[in-house]
Amino acid sequence: MDDDTVTKSVTVGRTPLWSVPLAVVALLVPLLIIVAALVPSSWVASKLNARLDEMQPAPYARVPAAAQPVADRLTITAPFGQLPEQFPTEGSFNFVTITEPRQSALSWWIGRDEVAFQLLTEEDRFGFQTPDQRRVFSLESMRTAGQVAQYVALTRLGFDAELLPGDVLIQEMVCLDRSDDGECTRTAPSDVLLDPGDRLIAADGIRLESVDDLIAVLAERSPGDLLSVRVERRGSDPFEAEVELISVPDEPDRTIIGFIPFDTRRIELPFTVDIDTGSIGGPSAGLAFTLTLIDELSPGELTGSRPVAVTGTINLDGSVGAIGGLRQKASAVDQTGIDVFLVPAAQGEDDIEAARQAAPDLEIISVATLNEAIEVLVALGGDPIDP
């Protein structure tokens, strides 16, 4: 072997020194990404709990989910009557959802500066409810939203609709005293035995078909009396409880158990309306439900043949109520390509402005009532609804 061959062999086998740190970095970067994706965000992210005035770990975040057409989930049947005429539409009203999943350190780092990324503590995410209570609340709120939407939409169109009383379902216990920072320091004595989500099926041996039945029983009682109630609690057998009655703080002559009930009224129609929301809960789709029903059961295209996103609760008087997660919902709408989003005026300007920052290309229009929403849609090119 000559000298040239030896020299060439040595040169080819030599590794440049600068390549070693590059190889280490190339190995470390994916490893760090994997570790960051596995480490919970609570290790690196915290948020102020205003109630306790202290910083707490933030393992969750409120983020955008989706905008979905209501009409795809709507079914109208008439098993014992005449089916109403329906008018197929090209456009659609879309209700909007958000989600609140656990976060990793990686997802926190990526989303921390986004307007639509909102960190949540355990208390922000779950409050003080059990998982069963949260499920009851969420699904009951969605059911009520659907019932109220049907009543408002169908009476607006001239159909015969009647609201019937529903079960006595506890939404929350009454707070009698609060501290300066807003924390409840004293609740009604019945709070020891009753929980949000409980259903009262009898009082003083009388079957309760509605809140009015309970009011009639309480009219014969005085604050300080003990009342026997039969309670149905999710996940357990019905049980008897003896609760101490109190007076309403501002109305000493009115006797109550000490809770705020859900509005569980149901609607009776000459036909059946079913809105299949699956496991999606909450009342924020009320206005979207109402507008969809009006559009489906009246001639023309209220949407102007375009997709329109809508959020907001609907009340029996047609007023539109505020909802949670508006900035996340605006971002979700923006990602679908829909360019118009109707939101509640009741949100307030600060919240609406934050939504505009989260989706700067989206036209966000605030409305206070159903009639105002219809006027806005007509102004955007939709067909008017006959009074």
FENRAHU-V833964 format. One record per backbone hydrogen bond with DSSP energy under -0.5 kcal/mol. NH is the residue of the N-H (numbers start at 0). CO is the residue of the C=O. Records with the same first field share a line. If there is no record, write none. Layout:
BEGIN
NH = CO  CO
END
This chain:
BEGIN
5 = 1
6 = 2
7 = 3
8 = 4
9 = 5
10 = 6
11 = 7
12 = 8
13 = 9  10
15 = 13
18 = 15
19 = 16
20 = 16
21 = 17
22 = 18
23 = 19
24 = 20
25 = 21
26 = 22
27 = 23
28 = 24
29 = 25
30 = 26
31 = 27
32 = 28
33 = 29
34 = 30
35 = 31
36 = 32
37 = 33  34
38 = 34
40 = 102
42 = 39
43 = 40
44 = 40
46 = 55
48 = 53
49 = 47
52 = 48
53 = 48
55 = 46
57 = 44
58 = 56
59 = 119
60 = 100
61 = 117
62 = 60  98
64 = 96
65 = 96
67 = 94
69 = 92
72 = 69
73 = 70
74 = 273
76 = 271
80 = 77
86 = 295
87 = 85
91 = 305
93 = 91  307
94 = 67
95 = 309
96 = 65
98 = 62
102 = 58
104 = 35  38
105 = 35
107 = 103
108 = 104
109 = 105
110 = 106
111 = 107
113 = 110
116 = 113
117 = 61  115
118 = 116
119 = 59
124 = 120
125 = 121
126 = 122
128 = 125
133 = 129
134 = 130
135 = 131
136 = 132
137 = 133
138 = 134
139 = 135
140 = 136
141 = 137
142 = 138
143 = 139
144 = 140
145 = 141
146 = 142
147 = 143
148 = 144
149 = 145
150 = 146
151 = 147
152 = 148
153 = 149
154 = 150
155 = 151
156 = 152
157 = 154
158 = 153
160 = 158
161 = 267
163 = 161  265
167 = 199
168 = 166
169 = 197
170 = 259
171 = 259
173 = 257
175 = 173  185
176 = 185
178 = 182
181 = 178
184 = 176
185 = 176
187 = 173
189 = 256
190 = 187
191 = 188
192 = 189
193 = 189
196 = 169
197 = 194
198 = 231
199 = 167
200 = 198  229
201 = 229
202 = 205
203 = 227
205 = 202
206 = 204
207 = 200
208 = 206
213 = 209
214 = 210
215 = 211
216 = 212
217 = 213
218 = 214
219 = 216
220 = 217
223 = 244
224 = 221
226 = 242
228 = 240
229 = 201
230 = 228  238
231 = 198
232 = 230
235 = 232
238 = 230
240 = 228
242 = 226  240
244 = 224
245 = 255
247 = 250  253
250 = 247
253 = 250
254 = 252
255 = 245
259 = 171
260 = 258
261 = 168
263 = 261
265 = 163
267 = 161
268 = 266
269 = 159
271 = 76
273 = 74
275 = 72  273
276 = 274
279 = 276
281 = 137
285 = 282
286 = 311
288 = 284
289 = 285
290 = 286
291 = 287
292 = 288
293 = 289
294 = 290
295 = 291
296 = 292
297 = 294
301 = 299
303 = 300
307 = 91
308 = 339
309 = 93
310 = 341
311 = 283
312 = 320
314 = 318
317 = 314
319 = 367
320 = 312
328 = 324
329 = 325
330 = 326
331 = 327
332 = 328
333 = 329
334 = 330
335 = 331  332
336 = 332  333
337 = 332
340 = 362
341 = 308
342 = 364
344 = 366
346 = 343
347 = 344
351 = 347
352 = 348
353 = 349
354 = 350
355 = 351
356 = 352
357 = 353
358 = 354
359 = 356
361 = 358
362 = 338
363 = 361
364 = 340  362
366 = 342
369 = 317
372 = 368
373 = 369
374 = 370
375 = 371
376 = 372
377 = 373
378 = 374
379 = 375
380 = 377
381 = 376
382 = 300
END
